[in-house]
Amino acid sequence: MRYQPADSLESPRFAGVRTFMRLPHVRTLENVDFVVLGIPWDDATTHRPGARFGPEGIRRVSIMLRPWNPYWDVKIFDYLSGVDYGDVPVVPGYIEDTYARIEAEFERIARAGVTPIAMGGDHSVTLGELRGLAKVHGPLALVHIDAHLDTLDQYFGRKYNHGTPFRRAVEEGLVDPHRSIQVGIRGSNYGPEDYQGTRDLGYELITMYELQEIGLEATLERIHRRVGPAPCFISIDIDAVDPAYAPGTGTPEVDGFTSREILRLVRGLKGLNFKAADVVEVLPALDPGEITAYLGGNLIYELISLLALRKKEGR
């Protein structure tokens, strides 16, 4: 049995229970190529809370997504079977317990040979995802698209926070920093040691300021050169996008990507051997017109399209 969205020419989009892209909500890993799942957690955020409702918000607007991606000329479900896997059962107020549940879920999905694409939640959830995936794939290359480094050592003396996951990931051997790259970083920081700290961990860094100088194509060349054929994880914080295009997020920074630019960037990741991905920090309560959620849903759609294109091209 192959899983695909409900036919919106037979059943109107506004009808039925909200799932991502109107995919069936089935907790199965049999006959499935990918799953979309939510991680409704934001207890590790440092500014505006509410990203726990990100998965719900993205699902609500994703009903507008259709199965043919004209940019790639690929009909996704001619090549893939996918489901909305529901949400990880997080434990409000207890990050270590929540990490354990995320880790177990992602290990289970990866061992089944299925590609998980997660909807956050704040960015702390990515550490749990990487813990589960590394048990199956070993240390992963990381493509991290964000306004913020998320490589702080601690926040108020605490090691687990949405500003610390990519330092913990190196310390725990979950990512190979020498195959990893951070893109779009910008905004004020505590000092130059912040940028130097991420480089000392081994990450390559392309700030938004450098990206604006070298251009998107040169940026993509550096991403592909850095990651190469390694199995990788793609993590997109929606605040990589300028708040004019993505206001619904907890820690917005001006001077970011436009919607068009970040879609071009994600499409340019074609050819990477990505094993999983996430889109995090969508905050529906601060999202007028649901424009941030629409963008989050479309980014997930483009990631799924890359999986379909890989199958279409026999890779």
C-alpha positions in Angstrom: 0.0 0.0 0.0 1.3 3.5 -0.9 0.3 6.5 1.1 -0.5 9.8 -0.5 -2.6 12.9 0.2 -6.4 13.0 0.0 -7.6 14.2 -3.5 -8.6 17.8 -3.1 -10.7 17.5 -6.3 -12.8 14.9 -4.6 -12.8 16.3 -1.0 -12.5 20.0 -0.3 -9.3 21.2 1.4 -11.2 22.7 4.3 -12.8 19.3 5.2 -11.3 16.6 7.3 -8.8 16.4 10.2 -5.7 18.6 9.6 -2.6 16.6 8.7 0.4 17.7 6.8 -0.5 18.1 3.1 -3.6 16.0 3.8 -1.5 12.9 4.2 -3.1 10.0 6.1 -2.3 10.1 9.8 -0.9 6.6 10.2 1.7 5.6 12.8 3.3 3.0 10.5 6.8 2.6 9.0 5.8 -0.1 6.6 5.7 0.8 2.9 6.7 4.4 3.7 9.5 6.4 2.3 9.2 9.5 4.6 7.2 10.6 7.6 6.4 14.2 8.7 6.1 14.5 12.4 5.7 17.2 15.0 7.7 17.9 18.1 5.5 20.4 20.1 8.1 21.5 22.6 9.3 25.1 23.5 10.3 24.9 27.1 13.9 25.6 26.1 13.2 28.9 24.4 14.8 32.1 25.8 12.5 34.8 24.5 8.9 34.5 23.1 7.3 31.1 23.8 4.6 29.4 21.6 6.6 27.3 19.1 5.0 24.2 20.7 2.1 25.1 18.5 4.2 25.2 15.3 3.3 21.7 14.1 -0.4 22.5 14.5 0.0 25.8 12.6 2.0 24.3 9.8 -0.4 21.4 9.4 -3.4 23.8 9.2 -2.1 25.7 6.3 -0.3 22.9 4.5 -3.7 21.8 3.0 -2.9 24.1 0.1 0.1 22.1 -1.0 -0.4 20.0 -4.1 1.4 16.8 -5.3 3.1 18.2 -8.4 6.2 20.5 -7.9 6.4 22.4 -11.1 9.9 23.8 -10.3 11.3 20.2 -10.6 8.5 18.8 -12.7 8.1 16.0 -10.3 4.9 14.4 -9.0 5.9 13.6 -5.5 3.7 10.6 -4.9 4.6 8.9 -8.2 7.9 8.2 -6.4 7.2 8.3 -2.7 4.9 7.0 -0.1 4.5 9.2 3.0 2.4 9.8 6.1 1.8 12.3 8.8 3.2 10.3 11.7 1.6 12.6 14.4 3.6 14.1 17.3 6.4 12.9 19.6 4.8 12.7 23.0 6.9 15.3 24.8 7.1 15.8 28.5 6.2 19.4 29.3 8.8 21.0 31.7 11.3 18.1 31.5 13.8 18.5 28.7 15.9 15.3 29.4 12.7 13.2 29.4 11.6 14.8 26.2 15.0 14.2 24.6 14.8 10.5 25.4 11.4 10.3 23.7 12.6 12.2 20.6 15.8 10.0 20.4 13.8 6.8 20.6 11.3 7.9 18.0 14.0 9.0 15.5 16.1 5.9 16.0 13.0 3.7 15.3 12.2 5.7 12.1 15.8 5.6 10.9 16.2 1.9 11.5 13.2 1.3 9.3 14.9 3.1 6.4 12.4 5.9 6.5 13.3 9.6 6.2 11.9 11.8 9.0 11.1 15.4 8.5 10.2 17.2 11.8 8.2 20.3 12.6 9.3 22.0 15.8 9.1 23.2 18.4 12.1 25.3 19.4 15.6 24.4 18.2 16.6 22.4 21.2 14.6 19.5 19.8 17.3 18.9 17.1 19.7 17.5 19.6 17.3 14.7 20.4 16.8 14.0 16.7 20.5 13.8 16.1 21.0 11.4 19.1 18.5 9.0 17.6 19.8 9.3 14.0 23.5 9.0 15.0 22.7 5.5 16.5 21.9 4.4 12.9 23.9 6.6 10.6 26.9 7.5 12.8 28.0 11.1 13.0 26.1 13.2 10.4 27.1 16.2 8.4 25.0 19.2 9.3 23.6 21.9 7.1 22.3 24.5 9.6 20.3 27.4 8.2 19.6 30.0 10.9 20.0 33.5 12.2 21.7 32.2 15.3 24.7 30.0 15.9 23.1 27.8 18.6 26.6 26.9 19.8 26.6 28.6 23.2 28.0 26.4 26.0 25.3 27.2 28.5 22.4 29.6 29.3 21.9 30.6 33.0 24.2 27.7 33.8 22.1 25.1 31.9 23.5 23.0 29.2 20.3 22.2 27.3 18.6 25.2 25.6 17.6 26.2 22.1 20.9 28.2 22.0 23.2 25.2 22.7 22.2 22.1 20.6 25.0 22.3 18.1 27.7 22.5 20.7 26.3 19.5 22.5 26.0 17.7 19.1 29.8 18.0 18.5 30.7 17.1 22.1 28.5 14.0 21.9 29.9 12.9 18.5 26.6 13.2 16.8 27.8 15.4 13.9 31.0 15.6 12.0 31.8 19.3 12.3 34.4 19.2 9.5 31.6 18.2 7.1 29.2 20.7 8.6 28.2 24.3 7.8 26.2 27.1 9.3 24.5 29.5 6.9 22.7 32.9 7.3 24.0 33.8 10.8 23.5 37.5 11.6 22.4 39.9 14.2 24.0 41.2 17.4 26.1 38.8 19.6 27.8 38.9 23.0 31.3 39.3 21.4 33.6 38.0 18.6 34.2 34.9 20.7 30.8 33.7 19.6 31.8 33.4 16.0 35.2 32.1 16.9 33.7 29.5 19.2 31.6 27.9 16.4 34.7 27.8 14.2 36.7 26.3 17.0 34.2 23.5 17.2 35.0 22.8 13.5 32.0 24.2 11.8 32.3 26.3 8.6 30.4 29.5 8.9 28.8 31.7 6.2 27.3 34.7 7.8 24.5 36.6 6.1 26.9 39.5 5.6 29.3 37.2 3.7 26.5 35.5 1.8 25.3 38.9 0.6 28.8 39.6 -0.8 29.4 36.2 -2.5 25.9 35.4 -3.6 23.6 32.4 -3.3 25.3 30.3 -6.0 28.8 30.6 -4.4 27.2 29.8 -1.0 25.6 26.6 -2.5 28.9 25.6 -4.0 30.5 25.9 -0.5 27.7 23.8 1.1 28.1 21.0 -1.4 31.9 21.1 -1.2 31.7 20.9 2.6 29.2 18.2 2.9 30.2 16.1 -0.1 28.6 12.6 -0.2 28.3 12.3 3.6 24.9 11.4 5.1 23.6 14.7 6.4 20.9 16.4 8.4 19.3 19.7 7.3 18.1 22.0 10.0 16.1 25.1 9.2 15.3 27.7 11.8 12.5 29.9 10.4 14.2 32.9 11.9 16.8 32.6 9.1 14.1 34.4 7.2 13.7 38.2 7.6 10.7 39.0 10.0 9.1 40.9 7.1 8.5 37.4 5.6 8.4 35.3 8.7 7.2 37.3 11.7 5.9 34.3 13.6 9.0 33.3 15.5 10.4 33.7 19.0 13.7 35.4 18.3 13.4 37.4 15.1 16.5 39.1 13.5 16.3 41.7 10.7 18.3 41.5 7.5 17.5 37.9 6.7 16.5 35.8 3.7 13.4 36.6 1.7 10.9 33.8 1.1 12.2 33.4 -2.4 15.8 33.3 -1.4 15.4 30.6 1.2 13.3 28.5 -1.2 16.1 28.9 -3.8 18.7 27.9 -1.1 16.8 24.7 -0.1 16.2 23.7 -3.8 20.0 24.2 -4.3 20.6 21.4 -1.8 19.6 18.9 -4.5 22.1 16.1 -4.5 22.9 16.0 -0.8 22.5 12.7 0.9 20.2 13.9 3.6 18.8 11.4 6.0 16.5 13.7 7.9 15.5 17.3 8.3 13.6 19.7 10.5 11.9 23.1 10.3 11.7 24.8 13.7 10.7 27.9 15.7 7.4 28.6 13.9 5.2 30.5 16.4 1.6 30.7 15.2 0.3 33.2 17.9 2.6 35.9 16.4 2.0 35.0 12.8 -0.4 37.5 11.0 -2.1 35.9 8.0 -0.2 32.6 8.8 2.5 33.7 6.4 5.3 32.1 8.6 3.5 28.8 8.8 2.9 28.8 5.0 6.6 29.3 4.5 7.5 26.5 6.9 5.1 24.2 5.1 6.6 25.1 1.8 10.1 24.4 3.0 9.1 21.0 4.1 7.4 20.5 0.7 10.6 21.4 -1.0 12.6 18.9 1.1 10.1 16.1 0.3 10.4 17.1 -3.4 14.2 16.6 -3.2 13.5 13.1 -1.9 11.1 12.4 -4.8 13.6 13.8 -7.3 16.3 11.5 -5.9 14.0 8.5 -6.6 13.0 9.9 -10.0 16.7 10.1 -11.0 17.4 6.7 -9.6 19.8 7.8 -6.9 
